[in-house]
Amino acid sequence: MTAEVSTETGDGAATNGVPTFESLDPRTGEVVDTYPVHDADHVDKAVQRARDAQQWWADLGFSGRKQRLDQWRKLLVRRLDEGAGVICAETGKPIDDARLELVLVVDHLAWAAANAEKVLKRRKVSSGLLMVNQASTVEYHPHGVVGVIGPWNYPAFTPMGSIAYALAAGNSVVFKPSELTPGVGAWLARTFEEAVPDQPVFTVVTGFGETGAALCRSGVNKLAFTGSTATGKRVMATCAETLTPVLLEAGGKDAFIVDEDADLRAAAEAAVWGAMSNAGQTCVGVERAYVVDAVADKFLDQVATMAAELRPGGEPQANLGPITMASQVEVIRRHVDDALERGARAVVGGSHSVRAPFVEPVVLTDVPPEADVNLDETFGPTIVVQRVRDVDEAIDLSNRSRFGLGATIFSRSRGADLARRIRAGMVAVNGIIAFAAVPALPFGGIGDSGFGRIHGEDGLREFTRPQAVTRAKFRMPINPMTFKRSPRTVRRLMRLVRLMHGR
């Protein structure tokens, strides 16, 4: 999922001449650990080592890679609580949310390893009547070295959507985690090295925006980025210097539509979870709800009741953790204040709910369409509930956003039909964010939400280059592709085309 990737430069101490920076617990400000700020030279060397290792990894074949990825998966399961502790310490999210994140990591890793051969192996395709003498095949080769720049909000699940699928496809990976969660990236790489000690197939570089830029310029064969739209554009510009292809998963402003025949209690519960879980720091989380007028009051009452019961904090029993990136607190405050100044009504919370590093749930309604909270990604535990005449108006308002990542529809009778009309890469019907947990489904957006896909068959193919091969089986009676052809050859070919395609 999506979060801003900072481009600031750290001013930490130096160890053995290498500058360092501290990873902090956002709940307390305490130091979790210290990590090096890797420069361009270090990044280049890491990529070169990964390139040398990639050939060994590719030569293992699908079965050899699956065996080793399965070893990693089993190790992750055994160490799940350890990894959850690292996620919890660096993001501040509740420990059970961190465990859930790693459960999804394991499930996606298992799917990628199990399905890579079926999806990517060489397959025959029809050559057609005109080229009947050709045996045609297509197969998918790994790019080589894939660079991954990950976010802090889901520091294991989101980057693993690229890492696991890239590895299963035969690539090596160099991962630059967010400077807010370097320990999670280091933990993933360390566990992989324990399971696969042979070669540096998956390695981590740490640092700030300059380290990420160095990875873009390092000669990786593809770069997968998750973060804000603004930072994604900078990543694209940097990768364009070397024509490095990119996959971008950027921001979202996901809509939640409630039809008049919806199960309102289920819809309200889903909306609150989608908007408030992970303290709202989810790119496919719910930020704006459009509710048909006939059921709007009842839905709003239920959402307000459920949201008002939630409590942020750093203790184990808290429902929500802190806002992990300190600067995001001011974005949330500005969005809430702007909406209220424009005449919106706070049903739950308000300006007083923003108390760094925590933000209490905020439910707004009667928000003017031009308010920032309706247009830009808030990335906090807030939701805007707006009443509409009917689902047609709801879909129209949903599709006006420049973002197009995910969406949700609650409707008993026509959810699937309505989903097709939504301009988004993913839609959940009568559920919440379910598409992210299904490994076989592609994950990604359109518009300012980015392009390319992780997860599923599309995700595996995203980290490969297709190669088409034809092999002549016999000589054709007529051959138009030679300077020795006769005029009669083309005339015969024209007659054949008219018979085949002219009716």
Protein Blocks (a to p, Z undefined) as FASTA:
>chain_A
ZZdddfbdcfbdceehiacdddddfknopafbdcddddfklmmmmmmmmmmmmmmmmmno
mmlmmmmmmmmmmmmmmmmmmmmmmmmmmnopafklmmmmmmmmmmmmmmmmmmmmmmmm
ccdddebjmlmmbccddddddfbiacddddfklmmlmmmmmmmmmmmnopacdddddfkl
mmmmmmmmmmmmmmmmmbcfbccdeddfklmmmmmmnopabdcddddfklmmmmmmmmmm
nopacdddddddddddddfkbcfklmmmmmmmmmmggnhpafkbcfbdcddfklmmmmmm
mmmmmmmmpccdjbfklmbdcdfblmlmmmmmmmmmmmmmnopacfbgcjklpccfbdcd
dddehiafkbmklmmcfkpabddddddfblmlmmmmmmmpmbdfbdcdddfklmmmmmmm
pccfbdcehiahklmmmmkbccddehjnogcjeehjklmmmmcccddddddfbdcfbdfb
bfkbcfklmmmmmmmmmmmmmZZ
